[in-house]
Amino acid sequence: MSWFVKAAIGKVKDQSEALKQSNAVKAFQERTANVVKKAKDVVKGAHGSASELEAQLEQKARLCRTPTTAAELHRSWLRMIATKEVYRADQEGDRDLTFFEVLLKSHAIELSLEALSVDPVARRIYSEVNQEELDQGAQASPAAALHALLSSTMACPADLWRQILRSLMDENGLLSDGQLGRGWLVAVINVLKMDWFEESRTAERKELALHAEFLRQLLKQLEVPDSASE
C-alpha cells in the first residue's frame, strides 16, 4: 500500500473520530442550552424581593379588620401558596424563597388574627364555625377560609389549634375581657406555625436531589458504548 493511500485512510479515520466527538459535544451543548433556558424561566418567575413581600403581607394583615376583607386576603394567600412563585433572597448566594416560605417567615397570619380579634362580632363569626362549612372549603365562609389557611401552615394537630382559636375568639373567651394582651395571640400563633427555615431547607434538599438525578441521567446519555466506537 502506497504512502499516499495510508495517509488518506488515516485522515478518514481521524475525521470519523472527530465527527463522533463533535456530535457528542453538540448533543451536550443542546442539553446544556435546555437547562439554561429552564433556569432563566425560573428566574423570570421571581416576583421581587422576599423582604419586600414580607413587609407587604404584614401591612395588609394589619388592615383586615372585617371578616369580609380577611376572607379575601386569606383566600388570596391560599391561591399564592398553590402557584409556588419564588421571590429573590436578600443576600446574594442565598436560596430564593417561595411565597409559602415568605408567608411562614412573616407575622402576617397572626397579625390578621390580631386585627380581627378587636371586633366582638368578628370574633363570634370565627368561633362559631361548623364542620359543614369546613367540608365545603375556603369559599364557604370567612371562618372556613381561615381554617383552610391554618390547615396549610400550622405545625401542630388541627384539633389543638382549633381549640386554641376557639378559646381566643369565643364571645366569652380569653380576649373578651382583657385577660390577655392581643400580643399574646400573635405569640401563640407564631409558635404553632411551621418553621419557615426548616421548610426552606427541606425544599432545597428536594431541589438538590432532583438536580443530582438530572445530572446523573445526562452523564448516562453522554456515555458512548464501546460497540459504537468500533
C-alpha positions as CSV (number, residue, x, y, z in Angstrom):
1,M,0.0,0.0,0.0
2,S,1.5,3.3,-1.0
3,W,2.2,6.1,1.4
4,F,-0.5,8.2,-0.2
5,V,-3.2,5.6,0.4
6,K,-2.1,5.0,4.0
7,A,-2.3,8.7,4.7
8,A,-5.7,9.0,3.1
9,I,-7.0,6.1,5.2
10,G,-5.5,7.7,8.4
11,K,-7.1,11.0,7.5
12,V,-10.5,9.4,7.1
13,K,-10.2,7.7,10.5
14,D,-9.3,11.0,12.1
15,Q,-12.2,12.8,10.5
16,S,-14.6,10.0,11.6
17,E,-13.4,10.2,15.2
18,A,-13.6,14.0,15.2
19,L,-17.1,13.7,13.8
20,K,-18.2,11.4,16.7
21,Q,-16.7,13.7,19.2
22,S,-18.3,16.7,17.5
23,N,-21.8,15.0,17.7
24,A,-21.3,14.2,21.4
25,V,-20.3,17.8,22.1
26,K,-23.2,19.1,20.1
27,A,-25.6,16.9,22.0
28,F,-24.2,18.1,25.3
29,Q,-24.4,21.7,24.2
30,E,-28.1,21.2,23.3
31,R,-28.9,19.7,26.6
32,T,-27.0,22.4,28.4
33,A,-28.9,25.1,26.5
34,N,-32.2,23.5,27.6
35,V,-31.0,23.5,31.2
36,V,-30.0,27.2,30.9
37,K,-33.4,28.0,29.4
38,K,-35.2,26.3,32.2
39,A,-33.1,28.2,34.7
40,K,-33.9,31.5,33.0
41,D,-37.6,30.7,33.1
42,V,-37.3,30.1,36.8
43,V,-35.6,33.5,37.2
44,K,-38.3,35.2,35.2
45,G,-40.8,33.7,37.6
46,A,-39.3,35.7,40.5
47,H,-41.6,38.4,41.8
48,G,-39.5,41.0,43.6
49,S,-37.6,40.6,46.9
50,A,-38.7,38.3,49.7
51,S,-38.2,41.1,52.3
52,E,-40.5,43.4,50.3
53,L,-43.1,40.7,50.1
54,E,-42.9,40.0,53.8
55,A,-43.5,43.7,54.6
56,Q,-46.4,43.9,52.2
57,L,-48.0,40.8,53.7
58,E,-47.8,42.2,57.2
59,Q,-49.1,45.6,56.2
60,K,-52.2,44.1,54.5
61,A,-52.8,41.8,57.5
62,R,-52.9,44.7,59.9
63,L,-55.7,46.3,57.8
64,C,-58.1,43.4,57.6
65,R,-60.4,44.3,60.4
66,T,-63.6,42.7,59.0
67,P,-64.4,39.1,58.2
68,T,-65.0,40.0,54.5
69,T,-61.6,41.6,53.9
70,A,-59.9,38.9,55.9
71,A,-61.5,36.2,53.9
72,E,-60.4,37.8,50.6
73,L,-56.9,38.1,52.0
74,H,-56.7,34.5,53.3
75,R,-58.1,33.1,50.1
76,S,-55.6,35.1,48.1
77,W,-52.8,33.6,50.2
78,L,-54.1,30.1,49.6
79,R,-54.0,30.8,45.9
80,M,-50.5,32.1,46.0
81,I,-49.3,29.1,48.0
82,A,-50.6,26.9,45.2
83,T,-48.6,28.8,42.5
84,K,-45.2,28.1,44.1
85,E,-44.0,31.5,42.9
86,V,-40.5,32.5,44.1
87,Y,-39.1,35.7,45.4
88,R,-35.5,36.9,45.4
89,A,-33.4,36.3,48.5
90,D,-32.0,39.5,50.2
91,Q,-28.4,38.1,50.4
92,E,-26.6,37.2,47.2
93,G,-26.0,33.5,47.1
94,D,-28.9,32.6,49.4
95,R,-31.7,30.5,48.0
96,D,-34.8,32.3,46.7
97,L,-37.9,31.8,48.8
98,T,-41.4,30.6,47.7
99,F,-44.5,32.5,48.7
100,F,-45.3,29.8,51.2
101,E,-41.9,30.2,52.9
102,V,-42.2,34.0,53.0
103,L,-45.7,33.8,54.5
104,L,-44.4,31.5,57.2
105,K,-41.4,33.7,57.8
106,S,-43.6,36.8,58.2
107,H,-46.1,37.5,61.0
108,A,-48.9,38.1,58.5
109,I,-51.2,35.2,59.6
110,E,-51.0,36.1,63.3
111,L,-51.4,39.9,62.6
112,S,-54.5,39.3,60.6
113,L,-56.0,37.4,63.6
114,E,-54.9,40.1,65.9
115,A,-56.7,42.7,63.8
116,L,-59.9,40.6,63.7
117,S,-59.9,39.9,67.4
118,V,-60.6,43.6,68.2
119,D,-64.2,43.3,67.0
120,P,-66.5,41.1,69.1
121,V,-68.7,40.4,66.0
122,A,-65.8,39.2,64.1
123,R,-64.6,37.0,67.0
124,R,-68.1,35.4,67.1
125,I,-68.0,34.6,63.4
126,Y,-64.7,32.9,63.7
127,S,-65.6,31.0,66.9
128,E,-68.8,29.5,65.6
129,V,-67.5,27.7,62.5
130,N,-69.2,24.3,61.9
131,Q,-68.0,21.1,60.2
132,E,-70.3,21.6,57.2
133,E,-68.6,24.9,56.4
134,L,-65.1,23.3,56.7
135,D,-66.2,20.5,54.4
136,Q,-67.2,23.0,51.7
137,G,-63.8,24.6,51.6
138,A,-62.3,28.1,51.8
139,Q,-65.1,29.6,49.7
140,A,-67.8,28.7,52.1
141,S,-67.3,31.4,54.7
142,P,-64.6,33.7,56.2
143,A,-64.1,31.2,59.0
144,A,-63.7,28.3,56.5
145,A,-61.1,30.4,54.6
146,L,-59.1,30.9,57.9
147,H,-59.3,27.3,58.8
148,A,-58.1,26.2,55.3
149,L,-55.1,28.6,55.7
150,L,-54.3,27.4,59.2
151,S,-54.5,23.8,58.0
152,S,-51.8,24.6,55.5
153,T,-49.5,26.5,57.8
154,M,-49.8,25.1,61.4
155,A,-47.3,22.5,62.6
156,C,-49.5,21.1,65.4
157,P,-52.5,18.8,65.1
158,A,-55.7,20.5,63.8
159,D,-57.6,19.7,67.0
160,L,-55.1,21.7,69.1
161,W,-55.0,24.9,67.1
162,R,-58.8,24.8,66.5
163,Q,-59.3,24.6,70.3
164,I,-56.9,27.5,70.9
165,L,-58.5,29.6,68.2
166,R,-62.0,28.9,69.7
167,S,-60.8,29.8,73.2
168,L,-59.3,33.1,71.9
169,M,-62.2,34.1,69.6
170,D,-65.2,33.0,71.6
171,E,-67.5,35.7,72.9
172,N,-66.5,34.8,76.4
173,G,-63.0,33.7,75.5
174,L,-59.6,34.8,76.7
175,L,-59.6,38.0,74.7
176,S,-63.1,39.1,75.6
177,D,-62.4,40.8,78.9
178,G,-58.8,41.8,78.6
179,Q,-57.4,38.8,80.4
180,L,-54.6,38.6,77.9
181,G,-53.0,41.2,75.7
182,R,-53.5,40.9,72.0
183,G,-49.8,40.4,71.6
184,W,-50.2,37.1,73.3
185,L,-52.3,35.9,70.3
186,V,-49.5,36.8,67.9
187,A,-47.0,34.9,70.1
188,V,-49.2,31.8,70.3
189,I,-49.9,31.5,66.6
190,N,-46.3,32.2,65.8
191,V,-45.2,29.2,68.0
192,L,-47.8,26.9,66.4
193,K,-46.8,27.7,62.8
194,M,-44.5,25.6,60.7
195,D,-40.8,26.6,60.8
196,W,-40.1,28.6,57.6
197,F,-36.4,27.8,57.8
198,E,-37.0,24.1,58.1
199,E,-39.5,24.2,55.2
200,S,-36.9,26.1,53.1
201,R,-34.2,23.6,53.9
202,T,-36.5,20.7,53.1
203,A,-37.4,22.3,49.7
204,E,-33.7,22.9,49.0
205,R,-32.8,19.3,49.7
206,K,-35.5,18.2,47.2
207,E,-34.2,20.6,44.6
208,L,-30.7,19.3,45.0
209,A,-31.8,15.7,44.8
210,L,-33.7,16.5,41.5
211,H,-30.7,18.3,40.1
212,A,-28.3,15.4,41.0
213,E,-30.6,13.0,39.3
214,F,-30.8,15.2,36.2
215,L,-27.0,15.3,36.0
216,R,-26.8,11.5,36.5
217,Q,-29.2,11.0,33.6
218,L,-27.3,13.5,31.5
219,L,-23.9,11.8,32.1
220,K,-25.5,8.4,31.4
221,Q,-26.7,9.6,28.0
222,L,-23.3,11.0,27.1
223,E,-21.6,7.7,27.7
224,V,-20.5,6.2,24.3
225,P,-20.8,2.4,24.3
226,D,-17.6,0.6,23.2
227,S,-19.5,-1.0,20.3
228,A,-20.4,2.4,18.9
229,S,-16.7,3.4,18.7
230,E,-15.6,0.3,16.8
